[in-house]
Amino acid sequence: MTQSHPRISKAVIPAAGLGTRFLPATKATPKEMLPVVDKPAIQYVVEEAVSAGLDDVLMITGRNKRPLEDHFDRNYELESALQKKGDAGRLAKVQESSDLATMHYVRQGDPRGLGHAVLCAAPHVGHEPFAVLLGDDLIDPRDPLLARMVEVQEQRGGSVIALMEVAPEQIHLYGCAAVDPTDDADVVKVHDLVEKPAAADAPSNYAIIGRYVLDPHIFDILRKTEPGRGNEIQLTDALQQLAADEKVGGPVHGVVFKGRRYDTGDRGDYLRAIVRLACEREDLGPDFRTWLRSYVAEEM
């Protein structure tokens, strides 16, 4: 296969949700800014995009999301104070977020679903393929899912979605893909998609997780997509049309992910993500693991 498809450089991160599952913490603080150890969750997502070679990042925001912009901007007063103290370590951490990527922002306005949020990116993206990263899914940097998806899109064209096998009783929580195998063990051809099906109606146990690499033809389809489940414009519905008609926008493939993923949109998984990542930190892990073993032993 030739690699003649355009190189992807733009990432879109929808971040307009209200974060109601984390109230009251998210009453005045965007859920994307909740810390995972000592970095906000959204920074992990931007770092993932950058590590995959996407250095142009557009965030789709809404009301009360100004802290997102502030976090990825310079804070000259704080930097000056740290510099005067000679605190080079913390100064580097503060500057890291503002040096990550070229950041852009656009407001979604009416919260009309993920498909509508993606459509808000059309003027910025133009006619290039692009990536979409959902902020609730943190992918462990040791498992470069997005980089693999970009590679598959450059080889095969069209759109690429991330899939993960889940238990049948969990499939109703996700979009679900009907697939055929390809000559790559971790890549499947998607021929149908269903949004949050009942277990009995699910075409497989392949769940769609929050990473997409999309052909720009998706915008034309989203403009014509009627509200679906939840009276929202569903990205899954538009992808289903791309999968059904390859003449418009090319095929849809899936990369089957078997690595480490943390769902920070769920309170339990959010706490587990913090514990796992803290345990693996060189600066925190040894003492934290010792305390954790002692705590667990006392609770048994």
Secondary structure, DSSP 8 states (H G I E B T S, - for coil): ----S----EEEEE-----GGGTTTTSSS-GGGSEETTEEHHHHHHHHHHHTT--EEEEEE-TT-HHHHHHTS--HHHHHHHHHHT-HHHHHHHHHHHHSSEEEEEE--S---HHHHHHTTHHHHTTS-EEEE-TTEEE-TTS-HHHHHHHHHHHH-SEEEEEEE--GGGGGGSEEEEEEE-SSTTEEEEEEEEES--GGG-S-SEEEEEEEEE-TTHHHHHHH----GGGS--HHHHHHHHHH-TTTT--EEEEE--S-EEETTSHHHHHHHHHHHHHT-TTTHHHHHHHHHHHHHHH-
